Amino acid sequence: MKLYSKQKRKIRRKRDLQRIKTSLFSSIILIIVVSSFMIIAAGYKYIQNLDYFKIQHINISGHKKYTLKKIVSLTKIHGGTSIFNANLRKISQNLESDPWISRSVVKKKFPDTIEIEIKEYDPIAIVKLDAYYLMDKNGTLFKKSTKNEMGLPRITGLTKKDIVENNKTAQMIDSAIVIIKTMKDRNALKNDLTFMLDKTFGITLLNYNGNIETNLGFENFSDKLLLLQKINTDLARKGLSAKRINIKSTEKAYIAI
């Protein structure tokens, strides 16, 4: 009976000793891991504060409208900022909050450089709704037009409701863009040109070649513009000017002198 008790106590002590060893080993590993993290964190913080990694250069490409100084101010990168602390997503958001910047790509180039590529909106026309808005070649209305930004062809006959519903009248914006691009390629585009969109009559040009009202309808704009050019050339040769031109097709047009 005593022998059994001694053996039992011996086994228990052995288990307790093993438990202590395991716990001690785990504690040592934990201390090593925590210490390593603390050393790495301290080292990382030390490196962050080195002048070697402070942002010294901001390289910018793709800009046309804005100066380098203006773009740098939009980034809101403060002097003495470590390249490790530069938040690329935030910088990009700061840039794209400006209505003229449609997209930006921001990258880090170690040890001290931020590289920025931006794409600015390129307006081709002004759209009249409740106010005048600048529109790019994709049909995006990206900002209200100021007095100094009114020197572009205008598009009228639309409402905000048309835009929201994307109805027949709103869809004619794409046609107006095609006409603008075609006329620009042919060096025939004038900034005093107004496009009047109407779901019944299609697209009518106002103030083209003076005060002429020219209706182009709904389709075949490239060919109709060629015909319009021939008509204007013929009228000029004869010393005549038209008040209204209605181009029904590529072969038929009505002219009011």
Legacy VTK file of the C-alpha trace (Angstrom):
# vtk DataFile Version 3.0
C-alpha trace
ASCII
DATASET POLYDATA
POINTS 257 float
0.000 0.000 0.000
2.856 2.377 0.908
4.780 1.348 -2.226
1.789 2.221 -4.378
1.461 5.658 -2.722
5.157 6.417 -3.252
4.958 5.457 -6.898
1.870 7.613 -7.353
3.577 10.622 -5.753
6.663 10.056 -7.904
4.551 9.995 -11.096
2.727 13.167 -9.998
6.000 15.006 -9.312
7.318 13.936 -12.700
4.176 15.286 -14.402
4.411 18.569 -12.460
8.067 18.945 -13.432
7.215 18.317 -17.084
4.399 20.867 -16.878
6.766 23.454 -15.392
9.345 22.801 -18.108
6.711 23.185 -20.834
5.371 26.387 -19.312
8.886 27.793 -18.905
9.758 26.947 -22.506
6.553 28.590 -23.769
7.265 31.703 -21.693
10.802 31.940 -23.077
9.517 31.605 -26.663
6.879 34.269 -25.988
9.483 36.630 -24.547
11.729 36.075 -27.566
8.873 36.699 -30.023
7.646 39.829 -28.214
11.186 41.150 -27.905
11.806 40.534 -31.600
8.668 42.429 -32.543
9.650 45.302 -30.249
13.115 45.448 -31.782
11.703 45.327 -35.322
9.120 48.017 -34.503
11.762 50.243 -32.928
14.060 49.675 -35.896
11.249 50.435 -38.374
10.372 53.628 -36.537
14.026 54.644 -36.513
14.304 54.018 -40.265
11.103 55.984 -40.881
12.601 59.040 -39.233
15.817 58.955 -41.231
16.267 61.928 -43.565
17.267 59.434 -46.245
13.629 58.277 -46.521
11.951 61.673 -46.355
10.146 62.625 -49.572
12.400 64.926 -51.572
11.033 64.547 -55.099
7.552 64.383 -56.644
7.643 63.418 -60.322
4.459 64.292 -62.233
3.398 63.369 -65.763
0.263 63.687 -67.903
-0.638 67.234 -66.850
-1.608 69.949 -69.332
-3.917 72.383 -67.600
-2.312 72.549 -64.162
1.223 73.555 -63.211
3.494 71.246 -61.220
3.134 73.523 -58.198
-0.659 73.289 -58.358
-0.638 69.488 -58.574
1.818 69.176 -55.683
-0.490 71.342 -53.567
-3.414 69.055 -54.426
-1.537 65.991 -53.126
-1.372 67.526 -49.620
2.007 65.881 -49.070
3.630 67.784 -46.202
7.318 68.591 -46.021
9.389 66.082 -44.076
6.938 63.220 -44.676
8.581 59.797 -44.704
7.999 57.767 -47.853
6.887 54.938 -45.550
4.041 57.117 -44.227
2.832 58.277 -47.629
-0.735 57.014 -48.128
-0.979 56.443 -51.882
-4.742 55.939 -51.878
-5.288 59.162 -49.942
-2.979 61.105 -52.279
-4.900 59.759 -55.280
-8.224 60.722 -53.662
-6.901 64.230 -52.978
-5.937 64.630 -56.629
-9.190 63.263 -58.022
-11.243 65.523 -55.757
-10.311 68.296 -58.183
-12.938 68.466 -60.967
-10.315 68.727 -63.734
-8.521 65.490 -62.809
-10.314 62.351 -63.988
-7.771 59.738 -62.875
-4.470 59.473 -61.051
-1.897 56.751 -60.447
0.470 57.264 -57.511
3.553 55.138 -56.799
6.470 55.113 -54.373
10.018 55.043 -55.667
12.455 54.430 -52.864
14.165 56.024 -51.147
12.644 59.511 -51.470
10.423 59.899 -54.549
6.683 59.881 -55.258
5.674 59.331 -58.888
2.305 60.642 -60.068
0.606 60.135 -63.411
-2.601 62.065 -63.937
-5.225 62.266 -66.650
-7.092 65.532 -66.982
-10.515 66.020 -68.513
-10.374 67.508 -72.010
-13.632 69.413 -72.664
-15.009 69.469 -76.195
-18.346 71.199 -75.593
-20.583 72.950 -73.093
-23.963 71.432 -72.222
-26.763 73.694 -71.085
-28.985 72.249 -68.346
-29.910 74.257 -65.238
-26.439 75.756 -65.723
-23.626 75.333 -68.234
-21.476 72.198 -67.797
-18.217 71.168 -69.431
-18.394 67.848 -71.289
-15.516 65.635 -72.426
-15.278 63.381 -75.490
-16.905 60.491 -73.583
-20.001 62.526 -72.764
-19.031 63.053 -69.126
-20.245 66.309 -67.560
-17.421 66.933 -65.112
-17.905 70.471 -63.823
-19.907 73.670 -64.101
-18.476 76.051 -66.643
-17.164 79.425 -65.506
-17.259 82.610 -67.596
-13.680 81.993 -68.689
-14.554 78.489 -69.919
-17.398 79.346 -72.287
-15.369 79.360 -75.512
-16.523 75.966 -76.754
-19.397 74.663 -78.916
-22.650 74.486 -76.977
-25.269 71.757 -76.758
-28.816 72.806 -75.867
-32.292 71.254 -75.761
-31.598 68.971 -72.776
-32.865 68.816 -69.210
-31.519 66.986 -66.170
-34.506 64.656 -66.460
-33.389 63.721 -69.989
-29.936 62.849 -68.650
-31.297 60.758 -65.760
-33.777 58.868 -67.953
-31.249 58.560 -70.809
-34.108 59.117 -73.222
-33.999 59.720 -76.971
-32.982 63.351 -76.592
-30.139 62.515 -74.186
-28.878 59.766 -76.492
-28.375 62.372 -79.216
-25.414 63.674 -77.187
-23.398 60.806 -78.675
-24.353 62.006 -82.152
-23.353 65.562 -81.273
-19.968 64.261 -80.090
-19.509 62.427 -83.408
-20.289 65.620 -85.315
-17.893 67.664 -83.182
-15.072 65.150 -83.689
-15.753 64.959 -87.442
-15.785 68.731 -87.864
-12.657 69.076 -85.747
-10.812 66.537 -87.905
-11.852 68.516 -90.998
-10.840 71.860 -89.449
-14.457 73.007 -89.780
-15.297 73.343 -86.095
-16.068 76.810 -84.737
-16.523 77.631 -81.093
-19.621 79.754 -81.784
-21.429 76.656 -83.000
-24.546 75.568 -81.085
-26.089 72.097 -81.298
-29.832 72.118 -80.616
-31.123 68.619 -79.810
-34.759 67.810 -80.469
-36.479 64.413 -80.351
-38.633 65.363 -83.349
-36.219 67.155 -85.660
-32.922 65.676 -84.550
-29.805 67.860 -84.447
-29.842 71.425 -85.705
-26.697 73.556 -85.983
-27.029 77.240 -85.157
-24.589 80.024 -86.063
-22.710 77.744 -88.437
-20.921 79.806 -91.078
-22.528 82.992 -89.817
-26.162 82.893 -88.717
-27.271 79.861 -90.700
-29.633 77.303 -89.191
-28.748 73.842 -90.461
-30.776 70.721 -89.686
-28.901 67.406 -89.943
-31.602 65.074 -88.658
-30.689 61.869 -86.853
-28.115 59.969 -88.924
-25.403 59.869 -91.615
-23.742 62.917 -90.120
-20.336 62.457 -91.718
-21.769 62.347 -95.243
-24.214 65.164 -94.517
-21.367 67.374 -93.295
-19.568 66.775 -96.591
-22.710 67.809 -98.449
-23.027 70.881 -96.228
-19.462 71.843 -97.078
-20.244 71.579 -100.805
-23.411 73.655 -100.373
-21.556 76.432 -98.544
-18.777 76.423 -101.136
-21.304 76.682 -103.974
-23.243 79.476 -102.257
-20.058 81.435 -101.601
-19.018 81.098 -105.246
-22.391 82.536 -106.301
-22.235 85.325 -103.745
-25.232 83.980 -101.860
-25.849 83.160 -98.204
-28.457 80.850 -96.730
-30.715 81.481 -93.764
-31.734 77.861 -93.340
-30.471 74.567 -94.697
-32.379 71.341 -94.189
-30.359 68.284 -95.199
-32.836 65.427 -95.547
-30.344 62.896 -96.865
-26.892 62.718 -98.430
-28.495 63.541 -101.764
-31.290 65.963 -100.893
-31.224 69.341 -99.160
-33.575 72.320 -98.942
-32.056 75.781 -98.817
-33.759 79.047 -97.825
-31.879 82.086 -99.140
LINES 1 258
257 0 1 2 3 4 5 6 7 8 9 10 11 12 13 14 15 16 17 18 19 20 21 22 23 24 25 26 27 28 29 30 31 32 33 34 35 36 37 38 39 40 41 42 43 44 45 46 47 48 49 50 51 52 53 54 55 56 57 58 59 60 61 62 63 64 65 66 67 68 69 70 71 72 73 74 75 76 77 78 79 80 81 82 83 84 85 86 87 88 89 90 91 92 93 94 95 96 97 98 99 100 101 102 103 104 105 106 107 108 109 110 111 112 113 114 115 116 117 118 119 120 121 122 123 124 125 126 127 128 129 130 131 132 133 134 135 136 137 138 139 140 141 142 143 144 145 146 147 148 149 150 151 152 153 154 155 156 157 158 159 160 161 162 163 164 165 166 167 168 169 170 171 172 173 174 175 176 177 178 179 180 181 182 183 184 185 186 187 188 189 190 191 192 193 194 195 196 197 198 199 200 201 202 203 204 205 206 207 208 209 210 211 212 213 214 215 216 217 218 219 220 221 222 223 224 225 226 227 228 229 230 231 232 233 234 235 236 237 238 239 240 241 242 243 244 245 246 247 248 249 250 251 252 253 254 255 256
